Amino acid sequence: MRYKIRLSYDGSAFCGWQIQPKDRTVQGDLEKALQTLTGMPVQVTGAGRTDTEVNAINYIAHFELPDEVRIEAAQLCYKLNAILPRELAVHEVSVTEDEFHARFDARSREYHYFIHFTKDPFCERFSYRMRYPLDIAKMNEAAAYLLGEHDFRCFEKTGGNNTTSICKITEASWSTYRPTHVEMMGMECSEGDYIVFRIKANRFLRNMVRAIVGSLIEVGRGKRQPEWIKCLIEDGSRSDAGSSVPGKALFFSGALYK
């Protein structure tokens, strides 16, 4: 029987999603917990890989259990949360179609990247503090060149094993926001002290979002013109693009399924 699982995790505790021989990963912790519950090895397949320190909200995965394993989905959810560490929470477990695939059935995936400019101890863990101003209008002008289907090899970490670097980006934009703790407790905050980048695509390459954000920051600082992003996509390599930003401020924020 195939199960679909919806979960969220604090990436600072893990070396990414994908299981590794020596490092702690989200997939590894889930598979260990399922083996503890069922007494047998269980392979978990996720919606996509996330890098070290990258977080996820409402991440979808699937796994299979033999019919003779008699654990109701609601009980699986409860028992997994009792075993798993505090950095990893299971929101829902449900029986799904045998053909459902958490990775291949996803039509699109979405990420958010958070940046703050003012010193805020409540954002440091999940947001990237910028110590110089950024021109958001210019960054949005540059982000518009990302839209559409392109070869994004210039933003792909070298050494990746993807068969193609072509992706279709449908949304990419920066906006300002006010964190909940600022609103509720009346902390000092000016317009633009907190910004977020939202990007949606049918697929993403390894390190792609962090490299895109780093490149857009180059534009925001005035080091590059917005058209530079277009030139990168058309004829650039990874060494031509901007540096990758820290993973702690990046969130896998959902996947849309067929």
CORWO-V695030 format. One record per residue. N is the residue number from 1. OMEGA is omega in degrees with one decimal (none if undefined). D_LAST is the distance of its C-alpha to the last C-alpha in whole Angstrom. Layout:
((N,OMEGA,D_LAST) (N,OMEGA,D_LAST))
This chain:
((1,-177.9,20) (2,-179.8,17) (3,171.8,17) (4,-177.2,14) (5,178.0,16) (6,-172.5,16) (7,174.6,19) (8,179.4,21) (9,174.1,24) (10,-173.0,27) (11,-177.5,27) (12,-178.8,31) (13,-170.6,31) (14,172.8,29) (15,178.2,29) (16,-179.9,26) (17,-167.3,23) (18,-178.2,24) (19,179.1,26) (20,-174.6,30) (21,-171.3,33) (22,-174.6,35) (23,178.6,33) (24,-179.6,31) (25,179.0,28) (26,179.1,25) (27,-179.7,23) (28,179.5,27) (29,178.8,28) (30,-178.5,25) (31,176.5,26) (32,-179.5,29) (33,179.1,29) (34,177.6,27) (35,176.9,30) (36,-178.1,32) (37,-172.0,31) (38,-177.6,30) (39,-179.6,33) (40,177.2,31) (41,179.3,29) (42,179.0,25) (43,-179.8,23) (44,178.4,20) (45,-175.9,17) (46,-178.6,16) (47,179.8,13) (48,179.9,16) (49,169.7,20) (50,-177.6,22) (51,175.6,25) (52,177.5,28) (53,-179.7,29) (54,-176.0,25) (55,177.7,24) (56,175.8,20) (57,-179.5,19) (58,176.4,16) (59,-177.9,16) (60,175.6,13) (61,175.1,15) (62,176.2,15) (63,179.7,18) (64,173.9,20) (65,176.4,23) (66,-178.7,26) (67,-177.6,26) (68,176.1,30) (69,-173.3,28) (70,175.0,29) (71,178.9,27) (72,-176.8,25) (73,-179.7,22) (74,177.8,24) (75,175.9,27) (76,-179.9,25) (77,-178.6,24) (78,-176.2,28) (79,176.7,29) (80,180.0,27) (81,178.2,28) (82,-177.6,31) (83,-172.6,31) (84,179.8,29) (85,-175.4,31) (86,-179.5,31) (87,-174.7,29) (88,-177.0,26) (89,175.6,25) (90,-178.3,22) (91,-174.2,21) (92,170.8,19) (93,-178.7,19) (94,174.2,17) (95,-178.7,17) (96,-179.9,13) (97,-179.7,12) (98,-177.0,15) (99,-176.6,12) (100,179.0,10) (101,-174.5,10) (102,-178.8,11) (103,-171.2,11) (104,179.6,10) (105,-179.9,6) (106,179.5,7) (107,178.1,6) (108,177.4,9) (109,-175.5,12) (110,176.5,15) (111,171.0,19) (112,174.9,22) (113,-172.9,25) (114,178.3,28) (115,173.3,32) (116,-175.0,35) (117,-179.8,39) (118,179.9,41) (119,-176.2,42) (120,-176.8,40) (121,-178.3,40) (122,178.3,37) (123,-171.5,35) (124,-174.1,36) (125,-173.3,34) (126,179.7,31) (127,-177.0,32) (128,-179.9,33) (129,179.6,37) (130,-175.6,38) (131,176.2,42) (132,-176.3,42) (133,177.0,41) (134,176.8,38) (135,-175.9,37) (136,179.3,34) (137,178.2,34) (138,-180.0,35) (139,176.7,32) (140,175.1,30) (141,178.8,31) (142,-178.0,31) (143,-180.0,27) (144,178.7,26) (145,178.9,27) (146,-173.0,24) (147,179.4,22) (148,-179.3,20) (149,-177.1,20) (150,169.9,23) (151,-174.8,24) (152,-178.7,24) (153,-179.4,27) (154,179.3,29) (155,-177.3,27) (156,178.0,26) (157,-179.0,29) (158,-179.9,31) (159,178.0,31) (160,-177.1,27) (161,178.2,26) (162,178.4,23) (163,176.9,23) (164,177.2,22) (165,177.9,22) (166,178.3,21) (167,176.3,18) (168,179.2,17) (169,-177.7,17) (170,178.0,16) (171,177.0,19) (172,-177.4,22) (173,175.3,25) (174,174.5,27) (175,175.8,28) (176,176.1,31) (177,176.4,31) (178,-179.8,33) (179,-178.0,32) (180,-177.4,33) (181,176.8,36) (182,179.9,37) (183,-172.2,37) (184,-171.3,38) (185,172.9,41) (186,177.5,42) (187,177.0,42) (188,-178.6,44) (189,175.4,41) (190,177.6,41) (191,179.4,38) (192,177.9,36) (193,-179.7,37) (194,179.1,34) (195,-179.0,31) (196,176.0,27) (197,179.4,25) (198,-178.7,21) (199,-179.5,19) (200,-179.3,16) (201,177.5,14) (202,177.9,12) (203,177.9,14) (204,177.2,18) (205,-179.9,21) (206,176.9,23) (207,-171.6,25) (208,-175.7,24) (209,-179.6,23) (210,177.0,27) (211,177.1,28) (212,179.7,27) (213,178.2,28) (214,178.9,32) (215,178.6,32) (216,176.1,31) (217,175.8,34) (218,177.2,36) (219,-178.7,36) (220,179.0,36) (221,180.0,39) (222,178.9,41) (223,180.0,41) (224,174.4,39) (225,-179.0,38) (226,-178.3,34) (227,178.2,35) (228,179.7,35) (229,177.7,31) (230,179.4,31) (231,178.1,34) (232,-177.6,32) (233,-175.9,29) (234,-172.1,31) (235,-176.6,34) (236,174.3,33) (237,-178.8,33) (238,-178.5,32) (239,178.8,36) (240,-176.0,36) (241,-179.3,33) (242,179.1,34) (243,176.7,34) (244,177.2,31) (245,-178.5,32) (246,-177.2,32) (247,-173.3,29) (248,-176.6,30) (249,-177.6,28) (250,179.5,25) (251,163.4,22) (252,-168.6,18) (253,174.0,17) (254,176.6,14) (255,177.8,10) (256,-176.0,7) (257,-179.6,4) (258,none,0))
